[in-house]
Amino acid sequence: MFAEFGVLNFWTYFFGAVFIVLVPGPNTLFVLKTSVAHGVKKGYLAASGVFVGDAVLMFMAYAGVATLIKTTPVLFSVVRYLGAIYLLYLGGKMLYSTFILKGQTSDQGRAVPGGAILRRSLVLSLTNPKAILFYVSFFVQFIDVKAAHPGMAFFILASVLELISFGYLTFLIFSGAFVTQYVRTRTRLVKLGNALTGMLFVGFAARLASLQS
């Protein structure tokens, strides 16, 4: 399928992409947290940051920039530590709001500008070296560089991955909005959810900092 456009082993790519998208990570966790705290509209803003970040990383892999980062230890370390620091910042901020600030539970109940949500999501996506590794080792394997128009293969594969991601994140967004209706008046559950999310972000940061190039 799509072989005439330079796509290699499309169905292998499709099922591999589904598996990768379903694996929990900081991006999906941030989208879920945002939809729980702020509803469907801002949940989609968070998802938009993921879509843009993925598109940028896929283009980097296609252009060879991601391979350069992967094969240059200093650049890879810079991206890795930036991602870890940002995850640690987000997780620490949530834990601080939950346990230190009285009467507040992170962003729950407070209006957060859509631009801030979009920026956070985009930074999370672009500073995730595991995503770079995925695109270098997996994505580019399914593009026939000898095809007449390899850019078309890139467009097809990128579009498929974005559609899979859109479907999954849509499920998370509406699930999060539904959960909001249940926990809106249950302060302890809100605090527990924020604490667990904060600890997960800190855990992601620790794993990312220890990732080997």
Beta strands, then each sheet from edge to edge (+ up, - down):
end
